[in-house]
Amino acid sequence: MAKAKTDDAAAGVAQVAPVDSTLGYEQARDELIEVVRSLEAGGTTLEESLALWERGEALAKVCRRWLNGARARLDAALAESSDEAGAERT
């Protein structure tokens, strides 16, 4: 009886490098754009498409984290500015 191969490469699953969580926003966004272009262009196997989709999801998460952080900083700055303006009026 033949031994079953259990690793992903042997099973035909496309391998995509993990997303570096320290990527900057612009780097993650640019790579996400390329992933979307590849998916829209087609011509990839189902496994390759799934791997690209998963990478895109991970890149989108990095972008969301950066945008949420920027929104929090902006909200904090606006709140501080508002507090200072209110204190000056009293």
N, CA, C and O atoms as CSV, one atom per row, in Angstrom:
chain,resi,resn,atom,element,x,y,z
A,1,MET,N,N,0.834,-1.180,0.000
A,1,MET,CA,C,0.000,0.000,0.000
A,1,MET,C,C,0.877,1.241,0.000
A,1,MET,O,O,1.812,1.324,0.796
A,2,ALA,N,N,0.599,2.218,-0.879
A,2,ALA,CA,C,1.418,3.420,-0.998
A,2,ALA,C,C,1.133,4.370,0.152
A,2,ALA,O,O,0.004,4.491,0.626
A,3,LYS,N,N,2.198,5.040,0.586
A,3,LYS,CA,C,2.060,6.014,1.670
A,3,LYS,C,C,1.399,7.281,1.127
A,3,LYS,O,O,1.816,7.798,0.091
A,4,ALA,N,N,0.381,7.782,1.812
A,4,ALA,CA,C,-0.315,8.999,1.387
A,4,ALA,C,C,0.540,10.219,1.692
A,4,ALA,O,O,1.122,10.328,2.772
A,5,LYS,N,N,0.611,11.120,0.748
A,5,LYS,CA,C,1.341,12.362,0.967
A,5,LYS,C,C,0.411,13.338,1.672
A,5,LYS,O,O,-0.739,13.521,1.274
A,6,THR,N,N,0.928,13.962,2.726
A,6,THR,CA,C,0.066,14.840,3.511
A,6,THR,C,C,0.449,16.308,3.436
A,6,THR,O,O,-0.323,17.158,3.880
A,7,ASP,N,N,1.616,16.638,2.890
A,7,ASP,CA,C,1.955,18.059,2.856
A,7,ASP,C,C,1.220,18.759,1.720
A,7,ASP,O,O,0.846,18.134,0.727
A,8,ASP,N,N,1.018,20.069,1.880
A,8,ASP,CA,C,0.218,20.840,0.933
A,8,ASP,C,C,0.797,20.839,-0.468
A,8,ASP,O,O,0.052,20.725,-1.441
A,9,ALA,N,N,2.108,20.963,-0.592
A,9,ALA,CA,C,2.720,21.000,-1.921
A,9,ALA,C,C,2.442,19.709,-2.671
A,9,ALA,O,O,2.148,19.733,-3.866
A,10,ALA,N,N,2.531,18.600,-1.985
A,10,ALA,CA,C,2.279,17.308,-2.627
A,10,ALA,C,C,0.810,17.159,-2.987
A,10,ALA,O,O,0.472,16.461,-3.943
A,11,ALA,N,N,-0.060,17.804,-2.234
A,11,ALA,CA,C,-1.489,17.700,-2.494
A,11,ALA,C,C,-1.943,18.663,-3.590
A,11,ALA,O,O,-3.117,18.666,-3.961
A,12,GLY,N,N,-1.028,19.479,-4.109
A,12,GLY,CA,C,-1.390,20.397,-5.178
A,12,GLY,C,C,-1.937,21.721,-4.682
A,12,GLY,O,O,-2.507,22.481,-5.465
A,13,VAL,N,N,-1.778,22.010,-3.414
A,13,VAL,CA,C,-2.259,23.269,-2.874
A,13,VAL,C,C,-1.211,24.333,-3.152
A,13,VAL,O,O,-0.038,24.162,-2.821
A,14,ALA,N,N,-1.637,25.433,-3.761
A,14,ALA,CA,C,-0.706,26.516,-4.076
A,14,ALA,C,C,-0.220,27.165,-2.787
A,14,ALA,O,O,-0.999,27.426,-1.870
A,15,GLN,N,N,1.069,27.417,-2.738
A,15,GLN,CA,C,1.677,28.038,-1.568
A,15,GLN,C,C,1.889,29.526,-1.830
A,15,GLN,O,O,2.407,29.907,-2.879
A,16,VAL,N,N,1.494,30.354,-0.890
A,16,VAL,CA,C,1.706,31.783,-0.970
A,16,VAL,C,C,2.407,32.192,0.310
A,16,VAL,O,O,2.030,31.765,1.401
A,17,ALA,N,N,3.430,33.022,0.171
A,17,ALA,CA,C,4.185,33.466,1.341
A,17,ALA,C,C,3.252,34.173,2.322
A,17,ALA,O,O,2.343,34.890,1.904
A,18,PRO,N,N,3.470,33.975,3.618
A,18,PRO,CA,C,2.632,34.651,4.603
A,18,PRO,C,C,2.828,36.160,4.528
A,18,PRO,O,O,3.883,36.644,4.118
A,19,VAL,N,N,1.809,36.883,4.926
A,19,VAL,CA,C,1.868,38.336,4.907
A,19,VAL,C,C,2.626,38.817,6.131
A,19,VAL,O,O,2.337,38.410,7.256
A,20,ASP,N,N,3.599,39.689,5.899
A,20,ASP,CA,C,4.370,40.285,6.978
A,20,ASP,C,C,3.495,41.331,7.650
A,20,ASP,O,O,3.109,42.316,7.020
A,21,SER,N,N,3.181,41.126,8.919
A,21,SER,CA,C,2.277,42.032,9.618
A,21,SER,C,C,2.899,43.396,9.867
A,21,SER,O,O,2.210,44.312,10.316
A,22,THR,N,N,4.199,43.552,9.581
A,22,THR,CA,C,4.842,44.850,9.759
A,22,THR,C,C,4.865,45.661,8.464
A,22,THR,O,O,5.480,46.726,8.406
A,23,LEU,N,N,4.192,45.154,7.426
A,23,LEU,CA,C,4.123,45.905,6.173
A,23,LEU,C,C,3.505,47.274,6.420
A,23,LEU,O,O,2.598,47.423,7.238
A,24,GLY,N,N,4.003,48.255,5.711
A,24,GLY,CA,C,3.381,49.573,5.750
A,24,GLY,C,C,2.084,49.551,4.964
A,24,GLY,O,O,1.833,48.640,4.176
A,25,TYR,N,N,1.269,50.563,5.188
A,25,TYR,CA,C,-0.016,50.635,4.502
A,25,TYR,C,C,0.163,50.624,2.981
A,25,TYR,O,O,-0.491,49.847,2.284
A,26,GLU,N,N,1.038,51.475,2.475
A,26,GLU,CA,C,1.212,51.591,1.033
A,26,GLU,C,C,1.712,50.286,0.418
A,26,GLU,O,O,1.283,49.905,-0.672
A,27,GLN,N,N,2.615,49.603,1.113
A,27,GLN,CA,C,3.119,48.324,0.605
A,27,GLN,C,C,1.992,47.301,0.535
A,27,GLN,O,O,1.829,46.614,-0.474
A,28,ALA,N,N,1.220,47.204,1.606
A,28,ALA,CA,C,0.121,46.233,1.643
A,28,ALA,C,C,-0.926,46.572,0.588
A,28,ALA,O,O,-1.435,45.683,-0.094
A,29,ARG,N,N,-1.247,47.857,0.455
A,29,ARG,CA,C,-2.245,48.280,-0.533
A,29,ARG,C,C,-1.779,47.951,-1.942
A,29,ARG,O,O,-2.553,47.429,-2.744
A,30,ASP,N,N,-0.506,48.255,-2.255
A,30,ASP,CA,C,0.006,47.989,-3.600
A,30,ASP,C,C,0.005,46.498,-3.920
A,30,ASP,O,O,-0.327,46.094,-5.034
A,31,GLU,N,N,0.379,45.689,-2.936
A,31,GLU,CA,C,0.364,44.243,-3.170
A,31,GLU,C,C,-1.068,43.733,-3.313
A,31,GLU,O,O,-1.335,42.842,-4.119
A,32,LEU,N,N,-1.982,44.297,-2.533
A,32,LEU,CA,C,-3.391,43.909,-2.642
A,32,LEU,C,C,-3.927,44.240,-4.032
A,32,LEU,O,O,-4.691,43.462,-4.603
A,33,ILE,N,N,-3.539,45.373,-4.570
A,33,ILE,CA,C,-3.953,45.745,-5.930
A,33,ILE,C,C,-3.462,44.701,-6.928
A,33,ILE,O,O,-4.201,44.316,-7.834
A,34,GLU,N,N,-2.237,44.244,-6.771
A,34,GLU,CA,C,-1.687,43.225,-7.674
A,34,GLU,C,C,-2.428,41.893,-7.535
A,34,GLU,O,O,-2.668,41.205,-8.527
A,35,VAL,N,N,-2.783,41.539,-6.317
A,35,VAL,CA,C,-3.539,40.305,-6.092
A,35,VAL,C,C,-4.886,40.390,-6.801
A,35,VAL,O,O,-5.302,39.441,-7.465
A,36,VAL,N,N,-5.563,41.523,-6.659
A,36,VAL,CA,C,-6.870,41.705,-7.307
A,36,VAL,C,C,-6.719,41.633,-8.822
A,36,VAL,O,O,-7.531,41.004,-9.500
A,37,ARG,N,N,-5.691,42.270,-9.348
A,37,ARG,CA,C,-5.457,42.225,-10.804
A,37,ARG,C,C,-5.245,40.789,-11.274
A,37,ARG,O,O,-5.781,40.385,-12.306
A,38,SER,N,N,-4.475,40.031,-10.528
A,38,SER,CA,C,-4.221,38.634,-10.895
A,38,SER,C,C,-5.507,37.822,-10.890
A,38,SER,O,O,-5.753,37.019,-11.790
A,39,LEU,N,N,-6.325,38.042,-9.863
A,39,LEU,CA,C,-7.585,37.305,-9.787
A,39,LEU,C,C,-8.525,37.711,-10.918
A,39,LEU,O,O,-9.190,36.859,-11.509
A,40,GLU,N,N,-8.584,38.996,-11.219
A,40,GLU,CA,C,-9.467,39.465,-12.293
A,40,GLU,C,C,-8.999,39.003,-13.663
A,40,GLU,O,O,-9.817,38.767,-14.552
A,41,ALA,N,N,-7.691,38.871,-13.838
A,41,ALA,CA,C,-7.143,38.444,-15.126
A,41,ALA,C,C,-7.472,36.989,-15.416
A,41,ALA,O,O,-7.565,36.584,-16.575
A,42,GLY,N,N,-7.647,36.203,-14.356
A,42,GLY,CA,C,-7.947,34.787,-14.544
A,42,GLY,C,C,-6.721,34.014,-14.981
A,42,GLY,O,O,-5.589,34.477,-14.839
A,43,GLY,N,N,-6.960,32.844,-15.509
A,43,GLY,CA,C,-5.867,32.019,-15.994
A,43,GLY,C,C,-5.126,31.271,-14.904
A,43,GLY,O,O,-4.078,30.678,-15.160
A,44,THR,N,N,-5.656,31.291,-13.696
A,44,THR,CA,C,-5.020,30.553,-12.608
A,44,THR,C,C,-5.891,29.355,-12.239
A,44,THR,O,O,-7.095,29.328,-12.494
A,45,THR,N,N,-5.255,28.389,-11.644
A,45,THR,CA,C,-6.008,27.225,-11.193
A,45,THR,C,C,-6.873,27.612,-9.995
A,45,THR,O,O,-6.707,28.689,-9.423
A,46,LEU,N,N,-7.767,26.752,-9.634
A,46,LEU,CA,C,-8.607,26.994,-8.467
A,46,LEU,C,C,-7.758,27.153,-7.225
A,46,LEU,O,O,-7.986,28.060,-6.424
A,47,GLU,N,N,-6.778,26.277,-7.057
A,47,GLU,CA,C,-5.917,26.345,-5.873
A,47,GLU,C,C,-5.123,27.642,-5.840
A,47,GLU,O,O,-4.983,28.257,-4.784
A,48,GLU,N,N,-4.597,28.065,-6.999
A,48,GLU,CA,C,-3.860,29.325,-7.061
A,48,GLU,C,C,-4.774,30.501,-6.743
A,48,GLU,O,O,-4.381,31.429,-6.036
A,49,SER,N,N,-5.985,30.458,-7.267
A,49,SER,CA,C,-6.952,31.519,-6.996
A,49,SER,C,C,-7.297,31.589,-5.512
A,49,SER,O,O,-7.388,32.675,-4.940
A,50,LEU,N,N,-7.486,30.434,-4.897
A,50,LEU,CA,C,-7.785,30.419,-3.464
A,50,LEU,C,C,-6.621,30.967,-2.642
A,50,LEU,O,O,-6.822,31.706,-1.677
A,51,ALA,N,N,-5.407,30.598,-3.034
A,51,ALA,CA,C,-4.230,31.104,-2.327
A,51,ALA,C,C,-4.114,32.617,-2.487
A,51,ALA,O,O,-3.800,33.322,-1.528
A,52,LEU,N,N,-4.365,33.113,-3.693
A,52,LEU,CA,C,-4.343,34.559,-3.911
A,52,LEU,C,C,-5.427,35.247,-3.090
A,52,LEU,O,O,-5.186,36.297,-2.493
A,53,TRP,N,N,-6.611,34.663,-3.060
A,53,TRP,CA,C,-7.717,35.230,-2.283
A,53,TRP,C,C,-7.333,35.322,-0.805
A,53,TRP,O,O,-7.556,36.348,-0.162
A,54,GLU,N,N,-6.758,34.251,-0.277
A,54,GLU,CA,C,-6.354,34.248,1.131
A,54,GLU,C,C,-5.296,35.316,1.396
A,54,GLU,O,O,-5.342,36.000,2.418
A,55,ARG,N,N,-4.354,35.456,0.484
A,55,ARG,CA,C,-3.324,36.498,0.641
A,55,ARG,C,C,-3.984,37.875,0.591
A,55,ARG,O,O,-3.642,38.760,1.376
A,56,GLY,N,N,-4.915,38.050,-0.318
A,56,GLY,CA,C,-5.634,39.326,-0.411
A,56,GLY,C,C,-6.371,39.655,0.874
A,56,GLY,O,O,-6.362,40.801,1.322
A,57,GLU,N,N,-7.004,38.663,1.464
A,57,GLU,CA,C,-7.704,38.880,2.733
A,57,GLU,C,C,-6.729,39.307,3.823
A,57,GLU,O,O,-7.025,40.207,4.609
A,58,ALA,N,N,-5.569,38.663,3.867
A,58,ALA,CA,C,-4.564,39.014,4.871
A,58,ALA,C,C,-4.025,40.425,4.628
A,58,ALA,O,O,-3.815,41.180,5.577
A,59,LEU,N,N,-3.805,40.778,3.380
A,59,LEU,CA,C,-3.336,42.126,3.056
A,59,LEU,C,C,-4.399,43.166,3.395
A,59,LEU,O,O,-4.079,44.245,3.895
A,60,ALA,N,N,-5.657,42.845,3.125
A,60,ALA,CA,C,-6.748,43.766,3.463
A,60,ALA,C,C,-6.809,43.983,4.975
A,60,ALA,O,O,-7.102,45.087,5.434
A,61,LYS,N,N,-6.537,42.940,5.742
A,61,LYS,CA,C,-6.530,43.066,7.200
A,61,LYS,C,C,-5.430,44.028,7.657
A,61,LYS,O,O,-5.637,44.835,8.562
A,62,VAL,N,N,-4.261,43.931,7.020
A,62,VAL,CA,C,-3.160,44.846,7.351
A,62,VAL,C,C,-3.583,46.284,7.024
A,62,VAL,O,O,-3.349,47.196,7.817
A,63,CYS,N,N,-4.200,46.484,5.864
A,63,CYS,CA,C,-4.657,47.821,5.474
A,63,CYS,C,C,-5.704,48.354,6.459
A,63,CYS,O,O,-5.644,49.513,6.867
A,64,ARG,N,N,-6.658,47.506,6.835
A,64,ARG,CA,C,-7.688,47.931,7.802
A,64,ARG,C,C,-7.068,48.334,9.130
A,64,ARG,O,O,-7.488,49.310,9.752
A,65,ARG,N,N,-6.052,47.565,9.567
A,65,ARG,CA,C,-5.394,47.892,10.832
A,65,ARG,C,C,-4.754,49.275,10.753
A,65,ARG,O,O,-4.883,50.074,11.681
A,66,TRP,N,N,-4.067,49.559,9.653
A,66,TRP,CA,C,-3.451,50.870,9.474
A,66,TRP,C,C,-4.506,51.971,9.428
A,66,TRP,O,O,-4.349,53.008,10.073
A,67,LEU,N,N,-5.574,51.752,8.673
A,67,LEU,CA,C,-6.618,52.774,8.553
A,67,LEU,C,C,-7.342,53.000,9.879
A,67,LEU,O,O,-7.661,54.137,10.225
A,68,ASN,N,N,-7.600,51.930,10.614
A,68,ASN,CA,C,-8.239,52.085,11.928
A,68,ASN,C,C,-7.337,52.858,12.881
A,68,ASN,O,O,-7.818,53.681,13.659
A,69,GLY,N,N,-6.036,52.600,12.828
A,69,GLY,CA,C,-5.091,53.336,13.655
A,69,GLY,C,C,-5.054,54.809,13.289
A,69,GLY,O,O,-5.008,55.678,14.160
A,70,ALA,N,N,-5.073,55.082,11.985
A,70,ALA,CA,C,-5.072,56.472,11.535
A,70,ALA,C,C,-6.348,57.176,11.971
A,70,ALA,O,O,-6.313,58.335,12.385
A,71,ARG,N,N,-7.483,56.473,11.879
A,71,ARG,CA,C,-8.765,57.056,12.296
A,71,ARG,C,C,-8.750,57.356,13.798
A,71,ARG,O,O,-9.243,58.399,14.228
A,72,ALA,N,N,-8.195,56.460,14.582
A,72,ALA,CA,C,-8.118,56.668,16.032
A,72,ALA,C,C,-7.245,57.880,16.354
A,72,ALA,O,O,-7.590,58.687,17.216
A,73,ARG,N,N,-6.118,58.002,15.663
A,73,ARG,CA,C,-5.242,59.160,15.890
A,73,ARG,C,C,-5.927,60.454,15.493
A,73,ARG,O,O,-5.807,61.459,16.193
A,74,LEU,N,N,-6.645,60.442,14.375
A,74,LEU,CA,C,-7.358,61.625,13.921
A,74,LEU,C,C,-8.458,62.000,14.909
A,74,LEU,O,O,-8.611,63.168,15.267
A,75,ASP,N,N,-9.222,61.001,15.345
A,75,ASP,CA,C,-10.289,61.257,16.324
A,75,ASP,C,C,-9.726,61.832,17.619
A,75,ASP,O,O,-10.308,62.748,18.200
A,76,ALA,N,N,-8.585,61.293,18.074
A,76,ALA,CA,C,-7.961,61.785,19.302
A,76,ALA,C,C,-7.500,63.231,19.125
A,76,ALA,O,O,-7.680,64.057,20.019
A,77,ALA,N,N,-6.905,63.532,17.972
A,77,ALA,CA,C,-6.442,64.897,17.716
A,77,ALA,C,C,-7.610,65.866,17.642
A,77,ALA,O,O,-7.529,66.980,18.160
A,78,LEU,N,N,-8.697,65.448,17.000
A,78,LEU,CA,C,-9.881,66.301,16.907
A,78,LEU,C,C,-10.515,66.522,18.277
A,78,LEU,O,O,-10.962,67.624,18.594
A,79,ALA,N,N,-10.549,65.469,19.078
A,79,ALA,CA,C,-11.118,65.589,20.423
A,79,ALA,C,C,-10.260,66.520,21.274
A,79,ALA,O,O,-10.789,67.339,22.026
A,80,GLU,N,N,-8.957,66.399,21.162
A,80,GLU,CA,C,-8.048,67.262,21.918
A,80,GLU,C,C,-8.214,68.717,21.491
A,80,GLU,O,O,-8.242,69.621,22.327
A,81,SER,N,N,-8.322,68.932,20.194
A,81,SER,CA,C,-8.509,70.277,19.662
A,81,SER,C,C,-9.832,70.864,20.153
A,81,SER,O,O,-9.905,72.038,20.516
A,82,SER,N,N,-10.864,70.043,20.159
A,82,SER,CA,C,-12.183,70.474,20.632
A,82,SER,C,C,-12.147,70.800,22.121
A,82,SER,O,O,-12.735,71.791,22.555
A,83,ASP,N,N,-11.461,69.972,22.903
A,83,ASP,CA,C,-11.334,70.209,24.346
A,83,ASP,C,C,-10.592,71.522,24.612
A,83,ASP,O,O,-10.982,72.286,25.495
A,84,GLU,N,N,-9.540,71.782,23.864
A,84,GLU,CA,C,-8.769,73.008,24.037
A,84,GLU,C,C,-9.600,74.226,23.675
A,84,GLU,O,O,-9.542,75.249,24.358
A,85,ALA,N,N,-10.371,74.119,22.604
A,85,ALA,CA,C,-11.219,75.227,22.187
A,85,ALA,C,C,-12.299,75.495,23.233
A,85,ALA,O,O,-12.629,76.648,23.511
A,86,GLY,N,N,-12.837,74.441,23.804
A,86,GLY,CA,C,-13.858,74.596,24.860
A,86,GLY,C,C,-13.283,75.219,26.109
A,86,GLY,O,O,-13.947,76.024,26.762
A,87,ALA,N,N,-12.058,74.861,26.453
A,87,ALA,CA,C,-11.411,75.401,27.658
A,87,ALA,C,C,-11.102,76.888,27.478
A,87,ALA,O,O,-11.152,77.647,28.447
A,88,GLU,N,N,-10.784,77.312,26.260
A,88,GLU,CA,C,-10.484,78.712,25.999
A,88,GLU,C,C,-11.724,79.591,26.110
A,88,GLU,O,O,-11.609,80.769,26.449
A,89,ARG,N,N,-12.899,79.049,25.832
A,89,ARG,CA,C,-14.150,79.812,25.880
A,89,ARG,C,C,-14.628,80.052,27.297
A,89,ARG,O,O,-15.398,80.982,27.538
A,90,THR,N,N,-14.187,79.230,28.242
A,90,THR,CA,C,-14.695,79.370,29.608
A,90,THR,C,C,-13.883,80.287,30.446
A,90,THR,O,O,-14.200,80.495,31.618
